[in-house]
Amino acid sequence: MGYKVAVVGATGNVGHEMLNILHERKFPVDDVIALASSRSVGREVSFGDKNLKVRDLANFDFKGTDIVLSSPGAKVSAEFAPKAAKAGAVVIDNTSHFRMDPEIPLIVPEVNPHALKDHTKRNIIANPNCSTIQMVVALKPLHDVAKIKRVVVCTYQSVSGSGKEAMDELFNQTKGVYMNETPEPSVYPKQIAFNLIPQIDVFMDDGMTKEEWKMVVETKKILDPSIKVCASCVRVPVFVGHSEMVNVEFENEITAKQAKEIWRAFEGVTVVDEDNELEYITPLEIQGEDDVYVSRVREDISVENGLNFWCVSDNLRKGAALNAVQIAELLIRSR
């Protein structure tokens, strides 16, 4: 049986990846519809060897659509996801709008597939934040064995997490510096080329940014509400690929060697960390890859039952589009 699948936000970075991954993974589709705003109507996007003409989201009738993969921005999802769900489609939404709604499951298939059963309350499933996804995939098998008490994470997040305009800004600023031009920030509050920005999303009353808050509350909802999380999120001049340095405190003893053995047996994680070599992985090397990559695994001697590791992932794939398609695969297997 094939499914009718609509991709909302089909002209964006994540929308393009959703279409690519649906085709790569041979998702059973009879019909794929590319949807975007009126200004993109008539443009063509690729689905395998086919070109799809973009249709107007505002005028689209979702009746008869089985699955909607949605990544158009939170305000747009807030309006159109409930309409699609009411028409009978299951919406897998990549925006932040529905993530903390108690009636809507927040899913990472390797971590909490059991939560999928709750999707029938609203016919909407939320895709977590990109930085949260890669971290909880790495944490899940360790938590099952040694139980996590506290996580301190520093992220180094690529500009593709802010969309195409941010990628253009990094490119143009970098080129401009070499031409003795003064960079003019537009997407970001400060120059991103040759710089780091310790602010992702808006600041909250307690001094955290909203991105840091998302990592705290989403980890608790997906993995375990008892886990304490301290996150610091930094935007870096990298086009694709998020990196994280993660420090974990466990209730029970776990060694670096044990952790690597656990990860090697866990689907979705690749370990690049040989015991006899100082080997590690970088975001440039994992672009286009599906797994979460872990390296620089070592014990933290400053705390009992502590572990440090470096974690990288393609934020457009596992951090967004791939996770959404994996949820769709989980959904059709459960029917």
WOURHU-V740712 format. One record per residue. N is the residue number from 1. PSI is psi in degrees with one decimal (NA if undefined). OMEGA is omega in degrees with one decimal (none if undefined). D_FIRST is the distance of its C-alpha to the first C-alpha in Angstrom with 2 decimals. Layout:
# WOURHU-V740712
N PSI OMEGA D_FIRST
N PSI OMEGA D_FIRST
This chain:
# WOURHU-V740712
1 132.3 176.5 0.00
2 157.7 -175.7 3.78
3 152.7 172.5 6.75
4 117.5 -174.2 10.18
5 130.9 174.6 12.74
6 135.6 175.9 16.48
7 112.8 -178.6 19.12
8 128.9 -172.2 22.46
9 35.3 -171.4 25.50
10 -19.1 -178.7 23.87
11 -5.3 179.9 27.35
12 174.1 -180.0 28.66
13 -48.2 -177.1 28.89
14 -38.7 177.4 26.12
15 -43.4 176.1 23.85
16 -44.3 -179.8 24.34
17 -36.9 177.3 23.52
18 -45.4 178.8 20.30
19 -43.3 178.8 19.10
20 -44.4 -174.6 20.52
21 -36.4 173.7 18.95
22 -42.9 -179.7 15.37
23 -45.7 -178.9 15.96
24 -42.6 -174.1 18.05
25 5.0 177.3 15.70
26 45.4 176.4 12.72
27 134.9 -173.7 10.71
28 87.7 -178.8 7.04
29 140.6 168.1 8.11
30 -27.9 -176.7 8.18
31 133.6 176.3 11.52
32 128.2 -179.9 14.18
33 129.6 176.6 17.35
34 122.5 -177.3 20.62
35 144.1 176.1 23.02
36 -172.6 -179.6 26.65
37 167.9 -175.3 30.05
38 -30.0 -178.2 31.76
39 -14.2 179.3 33.86
40 -1.6 -177.4 30.87
41 132.8 -180.0 29.37
42 -19.9 174.4 29.14
43 158.7 178.8 29.15
44 140.3 174.8 26.62
45 153.1 -174.8 24.62
46 139.5 169.1 22.88
47 95.2 -172.1 19.23
48 -127.3 179.2 19.55
49 10.7 178.5 21.43
50 154.3 170.8 20.57
51 128.0 179.8 22.76
52 133.2 174.3 21.52
53 131.7 -178.1 24.15
54 133.7 179.4 24.77
55 162.4 -173.7 24.63
56 116.9 179.0 26.93
57 -41.0 -174.3 25.75
58 -29.9 -175.6 28.53
59 5.3 -173.9 27.32
60 135.5 175.6 23.53
61 114.5 -176.0 21.87
62 -2.0 179.5 19.07
63 129.6 -178.0 17.96
64 -8.0 177.0 14.25
65 132.8 -178.1 13.73
66 -47.4 -173.9 11.60
67 136.7 174.9 13.52
68 122.1 172.1 16.94
69 116.6 -166.4 18.65
70 125.9 175.6 22.25
71 59.1 -175.8 25.44
72 -1.5 -170.7 27.87
73 148.6 -171.1 30.83
74 -42.9 -177.3 31.68
75 -39.9 179.2 33.26
76 -42.6 177.9 30.40
77 -39.2 179.8 27.85
78 -33.2 -179.5 30.22
79 -45.7 -168.2 29.99
80 -27.0 179.8 26.41
81 -46.3 177.1 24.32
82 -34.2 177.5 25.48
83 -44.8 179.0 24.75
84 -41.4 179.1 21.12
85 -40.3 178.8 20.86
86 -30.8 179.4 22.64
87 -4.9 175.9 20.23
88 -3.6 178.5 17.40
89 152.2 169.4 16.05
90 123.0 -176.9 16.53
91 126.0 173.1 19.09
92 106.0 -167.5 19.82
93 129.0 -177.2 23.33
94 -2.0 -178.0 25.45
95 174.8 -177.9 28.71
96 -7.9 -166.3 31.45
97 -41.2 -171.0 31.43
98 -1.7 -167.5 29.41
99 -39.7 -175.4 30.07
100 11.3 173.6 32.96
101 122.9 -175.3 31.82
102 -18.4 179.9 32.10
103 -2.8 -176.5 29.17
104 122.3 -179.0 26.74
105 144.0 177.8 25.65
106 109.9 -162.4 26.65
107 133.2 161.4 24.39
108 110.6 -169.5 24.90
109 -34.7 178.9 22.29
110 -15.8 -169.9 24.96
111 -52.2 -174.8 27.45
112 54.9 -179.1 26.28
113 -25.7 179.9 22.63
114 -25.0 -178.2 23.97
115 -12.0 -179.2 24.72
116 -28.3 -177.3 21.09
117 -20.7 -177.5 21.52
118 -1.5 -173.2 23.88
119 -21.6 -175.8 21.50
120 -13.9 178.3 21.03
121 -39.1 -177.2 24.70
122 -6.1 -175.9 24.19
123 24.7 178.0 20.50
124 136.1 175.6 21.95
125 133.8 -178.9 22.00
126 138.0 173.5 24.83
127 127.8 -175.8 24.95
128 173.4 174.8 28.47
129 145.8 -175.4 31.24
130 -44.9 -177.2 31.07
131 -31.3 177.0 34.29
132 -43.3 -175.4 33.31
133 -53.7 -174.7 30.01
134 -33.3 -179.9 31.71
135 -45.3 -176.8 34.56
136 -28.0 173.9 32.69
137 -43.2 178.8 30.52
138 -34.7 -176.1 33.88
139 -32.8 -172.2 35.53
140 -54.8 -176.6 33.00
141 -28.5 176.8 33.82
142 -40.4 179.2 37.53
143 -38.1 179.3 37.49
144 -29.9 -175.3 36.01
145 -44.2 -170.2 38.95
146 -5.5 179.4 41.94
147 114.5 -176.5 41.09
148 134.5 174.3 41.69
149 -45.9 -171.6 44.56
150 142.5 177.3 44.77
151 130.8 170.7 43.17
152 119.1 -174.9 45.07
153 136.1 170.4 42.98
154 124.8 -178.5 44.05
155 152.8 177.9 41.37
156 91.8 -163.8 41.79
157 135.0 -175.9 39.08
158 161.1 -176.2 38.28
159 -19.6 178.9 38.60
160 -20.1 174.9 34.96
161 -16.6 177.7 34.40
162 0.2 177.5 36.29
163 178.2 -175.2 34.35
164 -38.7 -178.7 35.21
165 -35.8 178.3 38.61
166 -38.9 177.1 39.69
167 -40.0 176.8 38.81
168 -38.0 -179.4 40.84
169 -43.2 177.6 43.66
170 -44.2 -179.8 43.93
171 -48.1 -176.2 43.96
172 -38.6 177.5 46.52
173 -41.5 179.9 48.75
174 -46.7 177.6 48.81
175 -40.6 -178.1 49.74
176 -36.8 178.8 52.26
177 -41.7 180.0 54.05
178 -15.8 178.3 54.82
179 15.2 178.8 56.17
180 30.8 174.4 58.43
181 150.3 176.7 56.54
182 117.2 -179.3 56.37
183 139.6 177.7 52.75
184 105.4 -180.0 51.82
185 141.1 177.0 49.17
186 -56.6 178.7 46.72
187 -41.3 -176.7 43.47
188 157.3 -177.9 45.36
189 -21.4 179.7 48.66
190 168.5 178.6 50.38
191 133.1 178.2 50.18
192 -30.1 178.8 47.22
193 130.6 179.4 48.35
194 32.5 -174.2 50.44
195 168.4 172.9 50.19
196 143.1 -179.0 48.45
197 110.5 -178.1 47.72
198 46.7 177.0 47.72
199 120.2 171.9 45.87
200 119.9 -172.9 42.14
201 -170.5 -172.4 41.44
202 159.1 174.2 44.25
203 144.8 177.7 46.98
204 174.3 -174.3 47.03
205 -29.5 -177.6 50.16
206 4.3 179.1 50.44
207 -15.9 174.5 50.40
208 154.0 167.9 46.87
209 163.8 -179.1 44.48
210 -31.4 176.9 41.26
211 -41.4 177.9 39.33
212 -41.5 177.1 41.45
213 -41.8 179.4 40.90
214 -43.5 -178.9 37.10
215 -36.4 179.6 37.34
216 -57.1 -172.1 39.49
217 -33.2 -179.8 37.55
218 -39.2 177.0 34.03
219 -41.8 178.7 35.05
220 -41.8 -178.7 36.43
221 -39.2 -175.9 33.34
222 -45.4 -167.4 30.90
223 -55.6 -176.9 33.12
224 122.2 -178.9 36.19
225 -14.3 -178.7 38.39
226 -11.5 -178.1 41.49
227 130.4 174.9 41.23
228 134.7 -175.9 43.79
229 131.7 171.2 42.76
230 117.1 -176.2 45.06
231 140.5 171.1 43.41
232 120.3 -171.2 45.10
233 129.6 -174.5 42.92
234 134.1 174.0 44.22
235 132.2 -176.0 42.95
236 157.7 -177.1 43.84
237 61.9 176.9 44.09
238 138.6 -176.0 40.97
239 -49.2 -176.7 38.18
240 136.5 175.5 35.13
241 118.5 176.7 34.98
242 143.3 177.7 36.25
243 149.6 179.7 38.78
244 137.4 168.2 40.12
245 118.6 -169.8 43.11
246 129.0 174.3 42.44
247 125.9 -174.2 45.13
248 134.3 173.4 44.12
249 126.5 -175.9 46.42
250 158.9 174.0 45.27
251 -32.5 -176.3 46.67
252 160.6 -177.2 46.80
253 137.9 173.5 47.96
254 132.9 -179.1 45.58
255 165.2 176.8 46.70
256 -39.5 179.3 45.32
257 -43.6 178.4 44.77
258 -41.7 -179.0 42.79
259 -43.4 -179.6 40.67
260 -38.4 177.0 39.78
261 -40.0 178.8 38.87
262 -45.8 179.6 36.61
263 -40.0 -177.6 34.83
264 -24.3 179.5 34.40
265 0.4 -173.6 32.49
266 125.5 -179.3 30.23
267 131.6 177.8 26.91
268 -7.4 178.8 27.12
269 134.3 173.2 30.90
270 128.9 179.9 32.97
271 126.3 173.9 36.71
272 83.7 -172.7 39.14
273 82.8 179.7 42.42
274 141.3 -176.2 44.41
275 -29.2 -175.3 47.29
276 7.1 179.7 49.78
277 147.9 174.7 48.89
278 81.0 -174.3 48.77
279 141.5 178.6 45.26
280 166.6 -176.6 43.02
281 149.4 -179.4 40.09
282 162.4 -178.5 40.19
283 -31.6 179.1 37.69
284 -34.7 -175.1 38.29
285 -15.6 -174.7 37.11
286 10.3 176.5 33.70
287 129.8 -178.0 32.47
288 -1.8 179.2 28.90
289 155.1 -175.6 28.49
290 -29.2 -173.1 26.01
291 165.5 165.0 28.31
292 127.5 -175.5 31.19
293 135.0 -176.7 34.36
294 135.8 174.5 37.41
295 -175.8 -177.1 40.96
296 44.5 -178.4 44.62
297 126.7 -178.7 44.13
298 155.7 178.9 47.48
299 143.7 179.6 49.20
300 108.0 -175.3 50.88
301 -5.7 -178.0 54.46
302 -8.3 -177.4 55.31
303 149.8 178.3 53.44
304 134.9 178.0 52.76
305 47.6 179.9 49.29
306 150.9 -178.5 48.38
307 140.4 173.7 46.04
308 145.2 171.2 45.50
309 156.7 177.7 42.69
310 136.2 -171.0 41.47
311 126.1 178.8 37.81
312 150.8 -179.7 36.02
313 153.2 174.5 32.51
314 109.6 -173.8 30.89
315 -22.6 177.3 30.75
316 -22.5 -179.3 28.33
317 -88.0 -177.6 25.76
318 -31.8 180.0 26.09
319 -5.8 -176.7 28.27
320 -84.8 -169.1 25.78
321 -46.5 -178.9 22.67
322 -44.9 -179.4 21.56
323 -39.7 179.2 22.13
324 -43.4 179.0 20.01
325 -37.9 176.3 17.00
326 -36.5 175.1 17.70
327 -42.8 178.0 17.72
328 -40.2 177.2 14.26
329 -41.9 177.1 13.14
330 -40.3 -179.0 15.25
331 -47.5 -176.9 13.80
332 -26.7 175.6 10.15
333 -27.0 -177.1 11.88
334 -8.3 -177.6 14.08
335 NA none 11.76
